[in-house]
């Protein structure tokens, strides 16, 4: 009796160990996009769609046929702006008989799927015993379509995707991926530069901390270039010159990662920033989409490296505001024609008092070569 019990337990253990499964591998798995463009999809003919996901289904014991295999793909949405609270966007469900391993992708899921059928790995044309495609409620669908037409993409929210495969006597065995996945879509916001904080800021640190703020997507890049108004017509022009970071310059931005700040002291592949020089900087972020990646750019800000602890007088501040930091530095910085100039009460030209704005305009013309300085007298 004990031998019979031990034999029975052994058979049960073997049966549990070698249970039949429907093995599913992702080729590829559903990606986690930042933006979903519905304009990339053709709901009448899925063969025109980009390849978003695909799954190979096979029997673990390699014994066929396998009857009544149920495969379902569904997607639900939680989009507060549209009043969608875990509402089903679509549910595609098929019942078929497997004659061999089969591959199904999002390109097979359209309104003509049942008529078209699908071929397995041995070339057998598989017809579906049943096919259903349920969509979101018509009123909600119209609201979603109107929003998509306005935005060109899926609105911000949480989207859940579910894959299920089943058959009598078989377990579902996803290999190397999660059949239930949630994607969070956030409409990308502008990139707001924080520090150096203004268009023209004097900072006493040759290794500044760069900071910015943005939401949606988390792949950031930065580019920092010297800006010299004698050589560059604008900060935008300067950004096309040789970069201090990345260095050596490869004509692109340096990858930062998901962080929204950069400590210049800690990065490698850079050119040291120099006292007395002005630099322009810009941040871009890259968003993954159902089509090609999309890039967003910040404004271009500029700053000047000054001596640590250096201060300027209110008069100089006024001049800097009138001229802009870069032009100010060319004139009043190291080796500039007005280096060492300090306080001022009034400006005069040919004996006539002029305003700081008029004096600033004159200095700009000096920088541009319209006029040349013959002599300077200060009191």
C-alpha positions as a Markdown table, in Angstrom:
| # | Residue | x | y | z |
|---|---|---|---|---|
| 1 | Unk | 0.0 | 0.0 | 0.0 |
| 2 | Unk | 2.8 | 2.4 | 0.9 |
| 3 | Unk | 4.5 | 1.6 | -2.5 |
| 4 | Unk | 1.3 | 2.3 | -4.3 |
| 5 | Unk | 0.9 | 5.7 | -2.5 |
| 6 | Unk | 4.5 | 6.6 | -3.3 |
| 7 | Unk | 4.0 | 5.7 | -6.9 |
| 8 | Unk | 0.8 | 7.7 | -7.1 |
| 9 | Unk | 2.5 | 10.8 | -5.6 |
| 10 | Unk | 5.4 | 10.4 | -8.1 |
| 11 | Unk | 3.0 | 10.4 | -11.0 |
| 12 | Unk | 1.2 | 13.5 | -9.7 |
| 13 | Unk | 4.5 | 15.3 | -9.2 |
| 14 | Unk | 5.6 | 14.5 | -12.8 |
| 15 | Unk | 2.2 | 15.6 | -14.1 |
| 16 | Unk | 2.5 | 18.9 | -12.3 |
| 17 | Unk | 6.1 | 19.4 | -13.4 |
| 18 | Unk | 5.3 | 18.8 | -17.1 |
| 19 | Unk | 1.9 | 20.5 | -17.3 |
| 20 | Unk | 0.8 | 21.7 | -20.7 |
| 21 | Unk | 1.2 | 25.4 | -21.3 |
| 22 | Unk | 0.6 | 27.8 | -24.1 |
| 23 | Unk | 3.9 | 29.6 | -24.3 |
| 24 | Unk | 3.8 | 33.3 | -25.4 |
| 25 | Unk | 6.9 | 35.3 | -26.3 |
| 26 | Unk | 6.9 | 39.0 | -27.1 |
| 27 | Unk | 8.3 | 40.0 | -30.5 |
| 28 | Unk | 8.3 | 42.9 | -29.6 |
| 29 | Unk | 6.6 | 43.7 | -26.3 |
| 30 | Unk | 4.3 | 46.7 | -25.9 |
| 31 | Unk | 6.6 | 49.8 | -25.6 |
| 32 | Unk | 6.0 | 52.5 | -23.0 |
| 33 | Unk | 5.6 | 55.6 | -25.2 |
| 34 | Unk | 5.5 | 59.2 | -24.0 |
| 35 | Unk | 3.1 | 60.1 | -26.8 |
| 36 | Unk | 0.6 | 57.9 | -28.7 |
| 37 | Unk | -0.3 | 59.4 | -32.1 |
| 38 | Unk | -3.6 | 57.9 | -33.4 |
| 39 | Unk | -2.9 | 59.3 | -36.8 |
| 40 | Unk | -0.2 | 56.5 | -37.1 |
| 41 | Unk | -3.0 | 53.9 | -37.1 |
| 42 | Unk | -5.3 | 52.6 | -39.8 |
| 43 | Unk | -8.3 | 50.9 | -38.2 |
| 44 | Unk | -9.6 | 49.7 | -41.6 |
| 45 | Unk | -6.4 | 48.0 | -42.6 |
| 46 | Unk | -4.0 | 47.1 | -39.8 |
| 47 | Unk | -1.3 | 46.0 | -42.2 |
| 48 | Unk | -0.6 | 49.7 | -42.7 |
| 49 | Unk | 0.0 | 50.3 | -39.0 |
| 50 | Unk | 3.5 | 50.6 | -37.3 |
| 51 | Unk | 4.5 | 47.5 | -35.5 |
| 52 | Unk | 3.6 | 48.2 | -31.9 |
| 53 | Unk | 3.5 | 44.7 | -30.4 |
| 54 | Unk | 3.6 | 41.1 | -31.5 |
| 55 | Unk | 3.4 | 37.8 | -29.8 |
| 56 | Unk | 4.3 | 34.2 | -30.8 |
| 57 | Unk | 2.0 | 31.5 | -29.4 |
| 58 | Unk | 3.0 | 27.9 | -29.2 |
| 59 | Unk | 2.2 | 24.7 | -27.3 |
| 60 | Unk | 4.9 | 23.7 | -24.8 |
| 61 | Unk | 4.7 | 20.0 | -25.7 |
| 62 | Unk | 4.8 | 20.8 | -29.4 |
| 63 | Unk | 1.7 | 18.6 | -29.9 |
| 64 | Unk | -0.9 | 20.0 | -32.3 |
| 65 | Unk | -3.7 | 20.7 | -33.0 |
| 66 | Unk | -4.8 | 22.7 | -30.0 |
| 67 | Unk | -8.5 | 23.4 | -30.2 |
| 68 | Unk | -10.5 | 26.4 | -28.9 |
| 69 | Unk | -7.5 | 28.7 | -28.2 |
| 70 | Unk | -8.8 | 32.0 | -26.9 |
| 71 | Unk | -6.7 | 35.1 | -27.5 |
| 72 | Unk | -7.8 | 38.5 | -26.3 |
| 73 | Unk | -6.2 | 42.0 | -26.4 |
| 74 | Unk | -7.8 | 44.8 | -24.5 |
| 75 | Unk | -7.0 | 48.4 | -23.6 |
| 76 | Unk | -8.7 | 50.6 | -20.9 |
| 77 | Unk | -8.3 | 54.3 | -20.2 |
| 78 | Unk | -8.4 | 56.5 | -17.2 |
| 79 | Unk | -8.5 | 60.0 | -18.6 |
| 80 | Unk | -10.0 | 62.6 | -16.2 |
| 81 | Unk | -10.2 | 65.3 | -18.8 |
| 82 | Unk | -12.6 | 63.2 | -20.8 |
| 83 | Unk | -14.5 | 61.7 | -17.9 |
| 84 | Unk | -13.1 | 58.2 | -18.6 |
| 85 | Unk | -12.5 | 56.2 | -15.5 |
| 86 | Unk | -11.0 | 52.8 | -16.5 |
| 87 | Unk | -13.2 | 52.7 | -19.6 |
| 88 | Unk | -12.6 | 50.1 | -22.2 |
| 89 | Unk | -11.2 | 51.6 | -25.4 |
| 90 | Unk | -11.2 | 48.3 | -27.3 |
| 91 | Unk | -11.3 | 44.6 | -26.8 |
| 92 | Unk | -10.3 | 42.2 | -29.6 |
| 93 | Unk | -11.0 | 38.5 | -29.0 |
| 94 | Unk | -10.5 | 35.5 | -31.3 |
| 95 | Unk | -11.1 | 31.7 | -30.9 |
| 96 | Unk | -9.1 | 29.5 | -33.2 |
| 97 | Unk | -7.4 | 26.1 | -33.6 |
| 98 | Unk | -3.7 | 26.0 | -33.5 |
| 99 | Unk | -2.1 | 23.8 | -36.2 |
| 100 | Unk | 1.4 | 25.1 | -35.4 |
| 101 | Unk | 3.0 | 28.0 | -33.6 |
| 102 | Unk | 1.4 | 31.3 | -34.7 |
| 103 | Unk | 2.4 | 35.0 | -34.6 |
| 104 | Unk | -0.1 | 37.7 | -34.0 |
| 105 | Unk | 0.7 | 41.5 | -33.9 |
| 106 | Unk | -1.3 | 44.7 | -33.7 |
| 107 | Unk | -1.2 | 44.8 | -37.5 |
| 108 | Unk | -3.6 | 41.8 | -37.5 |
| 109 | Unk | -6.2 | 43.6 | -35.3 |
| 110 | Unk | -8.6 | 45.5 | -37.5 |
| 111 | Unk | -12.2 | 45.3 | -38.6 |
| 112 | Unk | -11.3 | 42.9 | -41.4 |
| 113 | Unk | -9.3 | 40.5 | -39.4 |
| 114 | Unk | -11.9 | 37.7 | -39.5 |
| 115 | Unk | -12.2 | 37.8 | -43.3 |
| 116 | Unk | -8.5 | 38.0 | -43.8 |
| 117 | Unk | -7.4 | 35.3 | -41.4 |
| 118 | Unk | -3.8 | 34.7 | -40.4 |
| 119 | Unk | -1.1 | 32.1 | -41.4 |
| 120 | Unk | 0.8 | 30.0 | -38.9 |
| 121 | Unk | 4.6 | 29.1 | -39.1 |
| 122 | Unk | 3.8 | 26.1 | -41.4 |
| 123 | Unk | 1.9 | 28.3 | -43.8 |
| 124 | Unk | -1.5 | 27.0 | -42.7 |
| 125 | Unk | -4.2 | 29.7 | -43.2 |
| 126 | Unk | -6.0 | 29.9 | -39.9 |
| 127 | Unk | -9.6 | 30.9 | -39.9 |
| 128 | Unk | -11.2 | 32.1 | -36.7 |
| 129 | Unk | -14.0 | 30.2 | -35.1 |
| 130 | Unk | -15.0 | 33.5 | -33.5 |
| 131 | Unk | -13.9 | 37.1 | -33.7 |
| 132 | Unk | -15.2 | 40.1 | -31.8 |
| 133 | Unk | -14.0 | 43.7 | -31.7 |
| 134 | Unk | -15.7 | 45.8 | -29.1 |
| 135 | Unk | -15.0 | 49.5 | -29.0 |
| 136 | Unk | -15.6 | 52.4 | -26.6 |
| 137 | Unk | -19.1 | 53.8 | -26.3 |
| 138 | Unk | -19.9 | 56.0 | -29.4 |
| 139 | Unk | -20.4 | 59.2 | -27.4 |
| 140 | Unk | -17.2 | 58.7 | -25.5 |
| 141 | Unk | -15.5 | 57.7 | -28.7 |
| 142 | Unk | -16.6 | 60.9 | -30.4 |
| 143 | Unk | -15.3 | 62.9 | -27.5 |
| 144 | Unk | -12.0 | 61.0 | -27.6 |
| 145 | Unk | -11.7 | 61.5 | -31.4 |
| 146 | Unk | -12.4 | 65.2 | -31.1 |
| 147 | Unk | -9.7 | 65.5 | -28.5 |
| 148 | Unk | -7.2 | 63.5 | -30.5 |
| 149 | Unk | -8.0 | 65.6 | -33.6 |
| 150 | Unk | -7.2 | 68.7 | -31.6 |
| 151 | Unk | -4.0 | 67.4 | -29.9 |
| 152 | Unk | -3.0 | 64.9 | -32.6 |
| 153 | Unk | -2.3 | 62.4 | -29.9 |
| 154 | Unk | -3.9 | 60.5 | -27.0 |
| 155 | Unk | -4.8 | 62.9 | -24.2 |
| 156 | Unk | -2.9 | 62.7 | -20.8 |
| 157 | Unk | -4.0 | 59.7 | -18.7 |
| 158 | Unk | -3.3 | 56.1 | -17.7 |
| 159 | Unk | -3.8 | 53.4 | -20.3 |
| 160 | Unk | -3.8 | 49.8 | -19.3 |
| 161 | Unk | -3.1 | 46.9 | -21.8 |
| 162 | Unk | -4.0 | 43.3 | -21.2 |
| 163 | Unk | -3.2 | 40.1 | -23.1 |
| 164 | Unk | -4.8 | 36.8 | -22.2 |
| 165 | Unk | -4.3 | 33.4 | -23.9 |
| 166 | Unk | -6.2 | 30.3 | -22.8 |
| 167 | Unk | -7.3 | 26.8 | -23.8 |
| 168 | Unk | -8.8 | 23.8 | -22.0 |
| 169 | Unk | -6.1 | 21.8 | -20.3 |
| 170 | Unk | -3.4 | 24.5 | -20.9 |
| 171 | Unk | -1.9 | 27.2 | -18.7 |
| 172 | Unk | -1.0 | 30.7 | -20.0 |
| 173 | Unk | 2.8 | 31.0 | -19.8 |
| 174 | Unk | 4.1 | 34.5 | -20.8 |
| 175 | Unk | 7.9 | 34.3 | -21.2 |
| 176 | Unk | 10.1 | 37.4 | -20.5 |
| 177 | Unk | 7.3 | 40.0 | -20.4 |
| 178 | Unk | 4.3 | 41.1 | -18.4 |
| 179 | Unk | 1.0 | 40.5 | -20.1 |
| 180 | Unk | -0.6 | 43.3 | -18.1 |
| 181 | Unk | 1.0 | 46.7 | -18.5 |
| 182 | Unk | 0.1 | 50.3 | -17.7 |
| 183 | Unk | 1.3 | 53.3 | -19.8 |
| 184 | Unk | 1.1 | 56.8 | -18.5 |
| 185 | Unk | 0.8 | 59.5 | -21.1 |
| 186 | Unk | 1.6 | 63.1 | -20.2 |
| 187 | Unk | 1.3 | 65.9 | -22.7 |
| 188 | Unk | 4.8 | 67.3 | -22.9 |
| 189 | Unk | 5.2 | 70.7 | -21.3 |
| 190 | Unk | 7.6 | 73.5 | -22.2 |
| 191 | Unk | 11.1 | 73.3 | -20.8 |
| 192 | Unk | 11.6 | 76.2 | -18.3 |
| 193 | Unk | 15.2 | 77.1 | -17.6 |
| 194 | Unk | 15.7 | 77.9 | -13.9 |
| 195 | Unk | 19.4 | 78.5 | -13.3 |
| 196 | Unk | 21.4 | 80.4 | -14.5 |
| 197 | Unk | 18.1 | 82.2 | -14.2 |
| 198 | Unk | 18.0 | 85.1 | -16.5 |
| 199 | Unk | 18.9 | 86.0 | -20.0 |
| 200 | Unk | 22.1 | 87.7 | -18.8 |
| 201 | Unk | 23.3 | 86.7 | -15.4 |
| 202 | Unk | 26.8 | 87.2 | -13.9 |
| 203 | Unk | 27.9 | 84.2 | -11.9 |
| 204 | Unk | 31.1 | 83.8 | -9.9 |
| 205 | Unk | 31.4 | 80.1 | -10.5 |
| 206 | Unk | 33.1 | 78.5 | -13.5 |
| 207 | Unk | 31.4 | 75.2 | -12.7 |
| 208 | Unk | 27.7 | 76.3 | -12.4 |
| 209 | Unk | 24.7 | 74.2 | -11.6 |
| 210 | Unk | 22.3 | 74.1 | -14.5 |
| 211 | Unk | 18.6 | 73.5 | -13.6 |
| 212 | Unk | 15.4 | 73.3 | -15.6 |
| 213 | Unk | 11.8 | 72.3 | -15.1 |
| 214 | Unk | 9.5 | 70.3 | -17.4 |
| 215 | Unk | 6.9 | 67.5 | -17.3 |
| 216 | Unk | 6.2 | 64.7 | -19.7 |
| 217 | Unk | 9.1 | 62.6 | -21.1 |
| 218 | Unk | 12.3 | 62.1 | -19.1 |
| 219 | Unk | 15.1 | 62.0 | -21.6 |
| 220 | Unk | 17.1 | 65.3 | -21.4 |
| 221 | Unk | 20.0 | 66.7 | -23.4 |
| 222 | Unk | 22.0 | 70.0 | -23.0 |
| 223 | Unk | 24.3 | 72.1 | -25.1 |
| 224 | Unk | 26.6 | 74.9 | -23.9 |
| 225 | Unk | 28.5 | 77.2 | -26.2 |
| 226 | Unk | 30.6 | 80.4 | -25.9 |
| 227 | Unk | 28.7 | 83.5 | -27.0 |
| 228 | Unk | 30.8 | 86.4 | -28.4 |
| 229 | Unk | 28.7 | 89.2 | -30.0 |
| 230 | Unk | 31.6 | 90.2 | -32.2 |
| 231 | Unk | 31.6 | 86.8 | -33.8 |
| 232 | Unk | 27.9 | 85.8 | -33.3 |
| 233 | Unk | 24.9 | 87.7 | -34.4 |
| 234 | Unk | 22.7 | 86.1 | -31.7 |
| 235 | Unk | 22.6 | 83.4 | -29.0 |
| 236 | Unk | 21.0 | 81.2 | -31.6 |
| 237 | Unk | 24.0 | 81.8 | -33.8 |
| 238 | Unk | 26.3 | 80.9 | -31.0 |
| 239 | Unk | 24.6 | 77.6 | -30.4 |
| 240 | Unk | 25.7 | 76.6 | -33.9 |
| 241 | Unk | 29.4 | 77.2 | -33.0 |
| 242 | Unk | 31.8 | 74.9 | -31.3 |
| 243 | Unk | 30.4 | 73.7 | -27.9 |
| 244 | Unk | 32.1 | 73.8 | -24.5 |
| 245 | Unk | 29.8 | 70.9 | -23.6 |
| 246 | Unk | 29.8 | 68.3 | -25.2 |
| 247 | Unk | 33.5 | 68.6 | -25.9 |
| 248 | Unk | 35.0 | 67.6 | -28.3 |
| 249 | Unk | 31.9 | 68.9 | -30.1 |
| 250 | Unk | 30.0 | 66.4 | -32.2 |
| 251 | Unk | 27.4 | 68.9 | -33.4 |
| 252 | Unk | 24.7 | 67.8 | -31.1 |
| 253 | Unk | 23.5 | 67.9 | -27.5 |
| 254 | Unk | 25.1 | 66.0 | -24.5 |
| 255 | Unk | 22.8 | 63.3 | -23.0 |
| 256 | Unk | 21.8 | 64.1 | -19.4 |
| 257 | Unk | 19.3 | 61.3 | -18.7 |
| 258 | Unk | 16.1 | 61.7 | -16.6 |
| 259 | Unk | 17.6 | 64.4 | -14.3 |
| 260 | Unk | 16.5 | 68.0 | -14.6 |
| 261 | Unk | 19.8 | 69.4 | -13.5 |
| 262 | Unk | 23.5 | 69.2 | -14.4 |
| 263 | Unk | 26.5 | 69.9 | -12.2 |
| 264 | Unk | 29.2 | 71.2 | -14.6 |
| 265 | Unk | 31.9 | 70.3 | -12.1 |
| 266 | Unk | 31.0 | 66.6 | -12.2 |
| 267 | Unk | 30.6 | 66.0 | -15.9 |
| 268 | Unk | 33.3 | 64.6 | -18.2 |
| 269 | Unk | 33.8 | 65.5 | -21.8 |
| 270 | Unk | 33.7 | 69.2 | -21.3 |
| 271 | Unk | 35.8 | 72.3 | -22.0 |
| 272 | Unk | 36.4 | 74.5 | -18.9 |
| 273 | Unk | 34.3 | 77.7 | -18.7 |
| 274 | Unk | 36.5 | 80.8 | -18.5 |
| 275 | Unk | 36.2 | 83.9 | -16.4 |
| 276 | Unk | 35.1 | 86.9 | -18.4 |
| 277 | Unk | 33.4 | 84.9 | -21.1 |
| 278 | Unk | 29.7 | 84.6 | -21.9 |
| 279 | Unk | 28.0 | 81.3 | -22.6 |
| 280 | Unk | 24.7 | 80.4 | -24.2 |
| 281 | Unk | 22.9 | 77.2 | -23.1 |
| 282 | Unk | 19.8 | 75.2 | -24.2 |
| 283 | Unk | 18.0 | 72.0 | -23.1 |
| 284 | Unk | 16.1 | 69.6 | -25.3 |
| 285 | Unk | 14.1 | 66.6 | -24.4 |
| 286 | Unk | 13.2 | 63.6 | -26.5 |
| 287 | Unk | 9.8 | 61.8 | -26.4 |
| 288 | Unk | 9.2 | 58.3 | -27.7 |
| 289 | Unk | 6.0 | 58.0 | -29.8 |
| 290 | Unk | 4.2 | 55.3 | -31.8 |
| 291 | Unk | 6.0 | 56.8 | -34.8 |
| 292 | Unk | 9.4 | 58.5 | -34.8 |
| 293 | Unk | 10.8 | 60.2 | -31.7 |
| 294 | Unk | 9.9 | 63.8 | -31.2 |
| 295 | Unk | 12.2 | 66.5 | -29.8 |
| 296 | Unk | 11.3 | 69.6 | -27.8 |
| 297 | Unk | 13.6 | 72.6 | -27.1 |
| 298 | Unk | 13.9 | 75.2 | -24.4 |
| 299 | Unk | 14.7 | 78.9 | -24.9 |
| 300 | Unk | 18.3 | 79.9 | -25.1 |
| 301 | Unk | 19.7 | 81.6 | -22.0 |
| 302 | Unk | 23.1 | 83.2 | -21.5 |
| 303 | Unk | 25.4 | 84.0 | -18.6 |
| 304 | Unk | 28.8 | 85.5 | -17.9 |
| 305 | Unk | 31.5 | 84.0 | -15.7 |
| 306 | Unk | 32.8 | 86.8 | -13.4 |
| 307 | Unk | 35.5 | 86.7 | -10.7 |
| 308 | Unk | 34.4 | 85.0 | -7.6 |
| 309 | Unk | 32.8 | 87.5 | -5.2 |
| 310 | Unk | 33.0 | 90.3 | -7.9 |
| 311 | Unk | 30.3 | 93.0 | -7.5 |
| 312 | Unk | 29.3 | 95.7 | -9.8 |
| 313 | Unk | 27.9 | 99.2 | -9.0 |
| 314 | Unk | 24.2 | 100.2 | -9.6 |
| 315 | Unk | 25.5 | 102.3 | -12.6 |
| 316 | Unk | 27.2 | 99.2 | -14.1 |
| 317 | Unk | 24.0 | 97.2 | -13.5 |
| 318 | Unk | 22.1 | 99.8 | -15.4 |
| 319 | Unk | 24.6 | 99.6 | -18.3 |
| 320 | Unk | 24.4 | 95.8 | -18.2 |
| 321 | Unk | 20.6 | 95.9 | -18.5 |
| 322 | Unk | 20.8 | 98.3 | -21.4 |
| 323 | Unk | 23.6 | 96.5 | -23.2 |
| 324 | Unk | 23.0 | 92.9 | -22.3 |
| 325 | Unk | 25.5 | 90.9 | -20.4 |
| 326 | Unk | 27.7 | 89.8 | -23.3 |
| 327 | Unk | 28.2 | 93.3 | -24.8 |
| 328 | Unk | 28.8 | 94.7 | -21.4 |
| 329 | Unk | 31.5 | 92.1 | -20.8 |
| 330 | Unk | 33.3 | 92.9 | -24.0 |
| 331 | Unk | 33.5 | 96.6 | -23.1 |
| 332 | Unk | 34.0 | 96.4 | -19.3 |
| 333 | Unk | 35.5 | 93.0 | -18.8 |
| 334 | Unk | 39.1 | 91.9 | -18.9 |
| 335 | Unk | 41.1 | 93.7 | -21.6 |
| 336 | Unk | 37.9 | 95.6 | -22.6 |
| 337 | Unk | 38.2 | 99.3 | -23.6 |
| 338 | Unk | 36.3 | 100.3 | -20.4 |
| 339 | Unk | 37.9 | 97.8 | -18.0 |
| 340 | Unk | 37.9 | 99.1 | -14.5 |
| 341 | Unk | 35.2 | 101.7 | -15.0 |
| 342 | Unk | 33.2 | 102.1 | -11.8 |
| 343 | Unk | 30.7 | 104.7 | -10.6 |
| 344 | Unk | 29.1 | 107.3 | -12.8 |
| 345 | Unk | 26.8 | 110.2 | -12.2 |
| 346 | Unk | 26.0 | 111.5 | -15.6 |
| 347 | Unk | 26.9 | 110.7 | -19.2 |
| 348 | Unk | 27.9 | 113.5 | -21.6 |
| 349 | Unk | 28.7 | 113.5 | -25.3 |
| 350 | Unk | 30.3 | 116.6 | -26.9 |
| 351 | Unk | 29.2 | 118.6 | -23.8 |
| 352 | Unk | 25.6 | 117.4 | -23.9 |
| 353 | Unk | 24.1 | 115.2 | -21.2 |
| 354 | Unk | 22.7 | 111.9 | -22.6 |
| 355 | Unk | 20.7 | 109.2 | -20.9 |
| 356 | Unk | 22.0 | 105.8 | -20.0 |
| 357 | Unk | 19.9 | 104.4 | -22.8 |
| 358 | Unk | 21.4 | 106.7 | -25.4 |
| 359 | Unk | 24.9 | 106.0 | -24.0 |
| 360 | Unk | 24.1 | 102.2 | -24.2 |
| 361 | Unk | 23.0 | 102.6 | -27.9 |
| 362 | Unk | 26.3 | 104.4 | -28.6 |
| 363 | Unk | 28.3 | 101.5 | -27.0 |
| 364 | Unk | 26.5 | 99.0 | -29.1 |
| 365 | Unk | 27.5 | 100.9 | -32.2 |
| 366 | Unk | 31.0 | 100.8 | -30.9 |
| 367 | Unk | 30.9 | 97.1 | -30.6 |
| 368 | Unk | 29.5 | 96.8 | -34.1 |
| 369 | Unk | 32.3 | 98.9 | -35.5 |
| 370 | Unk | 30.1 | 101.9 | -36.5 |
| 371 | Unk | 32.3 | 104.1 | -34.3 |
| 372 | Unk | 35.8 | 103.8 | -32.8 |
| 373 | Unk | 37.0 | 105.0 | -29.4 |
| 374 | Unk | 39.8 | 107.7 | -29.7 |
| 375 | Unk | 40.0 | 108.7 | -26.1 |
| 376 | Unk | 38.2 | 108.1 | -22.8 |
| 377 | Unk | 38.0 | 110.6 | -19.8 |
| 378 | Unk | 36.5 | 109.7 | -16.5 |
| 379 | Unk | 35.9 | 111.9 | -13.4 |
